[in-house]
């Protein structure tokens, strides 16, 4: 029997909600990996299609590699946390059920994480496929960029112990940006990030993407949560909260005090005029 405490073992976490038609592609991409010291945990999030049955069929074919669980629909954060809690791996790779990974991603990611304990997060180059195709251009990592935008996709590798220290994915976030919030939670007190040069992640563009159901109100609620929860981090790198548009956050935060000062001067002058210049 393998000693998972000694082998650099990775758990690939696949939350699945109504992605029966895509799930097998995601699973096969992991099974074809050059790194085989892994398990796949599929957490069905209360799907109403045949996703759970498809997951069980895959587990019957690959019983040593795949474990399947289900929960009532609670969103991807709950599904990921539940699955990671059950994971045996030292390392974790979340993978949405409609996406895929490249053959060398696990191998290269674990090599980097094993080489330097200060590295908390590893991600890679990515490509889009499906309704749209092409290279997904990702900026080099820096804390300021992370503060104002979700610059790393959810399929980045990290240690399970760092997930626990960060408090896991925030389960209040059900409609997006839960990965962004998690990266901030993990990295705001320190830690390095490394981006691999290989294309290791494939992001599917399709008509039922969760992002298309996000409303302006939901986005505002998410930004309000981020601003409240990570105020110190955002103050350090943006001089204040995330604004709209997000890319202008730092500029707006730096300019606003001057507008406030100017407004106060005008108010003072108006009051002075009302009191002393009244005829």
Secondary structure, DSSP 8 states (H G I E B T S, - for coil): ---TTTS--EEEEEEESS-HHHHHHHHHHHHT-S---EEEEEEEES-SSSHHHHHHHHHHHSTTTEEEEEE-S--HHHHHHHHHHH---SEEEE--TT-EE-TTHHHHHHHHHHH-TTEEEEEEEEEEEESS-EEE------HHHHHHS--S-S--EEEHHHHHHHTSS-TT--SS-HHHHHHHHHHTT--EEEEEEEEEEEEEE-TT-GGGG--HHHHHHHHHHHHHHTHHHHHHHHSS---SSGGGHHHHHHHHHHHHHHHHHHHHHHHHHHHHS--
